[in-house]
């Protein structure tokens, strides 16, 4: 799951920023290295919600600093989603 999500996040960021996927690394700071402003972070969160059918809360959005933060957030939200399904 992890590598697939990493690849998907990098592709998503590539489309949103104009950087080539090969230029985007997990440790990159989204604002500084990719030039993403706070409005674009909201777009990223919205894209994550649509793609993975999860809810990204505002508090979680503010914690997205690096590419890896995005990946970890998605993994966490998907784990919670699976756990909720298992409980039902």
N, C-alpha and C positions, 0 to 999 in steps of 0.2 A: 504494500500500500504506500509506504513512504516515498519510494523513488518515483512512482507514478504521480503522486501528488506534487512532488518537487518539479517534475517535468511539466505538469499542467500549470502550476503557478508561474513558472518561468515563461511558458508560452503566453499565458494571460498577461503578464507584465510586459512582455515583448510587444504584444499588440497595443497595449495602452501607452507605452513609452517610446516606441520606435527603436529601442535597442534590439540587437540581434539576440536570440536565445543563448547563443554561445558566449555573449558578453555578460550575461546576468549570472551572478554567483550567489549562493545562499547567504554568505556573510555581508553582502552589500547592504548599505543603509538606503532604504527606499527614497527618502527625501533628498539626501545629499548626493548619493551616487547615481540615482535614476531620475532626479529632478521632479519627484512626485510631491505635489502640494496636498494640503488637507482635503480639498475637494476631490482630488484624484483618489485619495485613500478611501473616501466614501464610495467612489465608483468601484474600487477594488473590492470593498466589502460587499457591495451589491452584486458584483459578478460572482463572488464566492457563494453568496446566498442562492443565487439562481442556479449555478452549476451543481452545487452539492446539496441543495434543498435543506439548508440550515439557516438559523437566525444568528446574525452577528450583532451583538449588542454594542451600543455606543462605547461603553467602557472597554470592550475588547478591541474596538477599532483604534482607540488611542494607544494601545499597546503594540500595534503593528509598526515596528521601527525598521526591521530588516526583512529581507526575503525569507529567511529562515523563520522569523516570527509568523509570517503568513502561513507557512507550511505547518508549523506546530499548531497554530490556531485551528486550521482545517482538520488536522488529525485529531485534535481534542474534541472538536464539535462532532466529528463523525463517530468517535468512540462513544460520546454521550448519546448520540442518536441511536446507535446500535444497542446500547444498554437500555434505553427507554423501550425499544421494540422488544427486547428480551423480557422485560418486566411485564409488559402487557400480555 
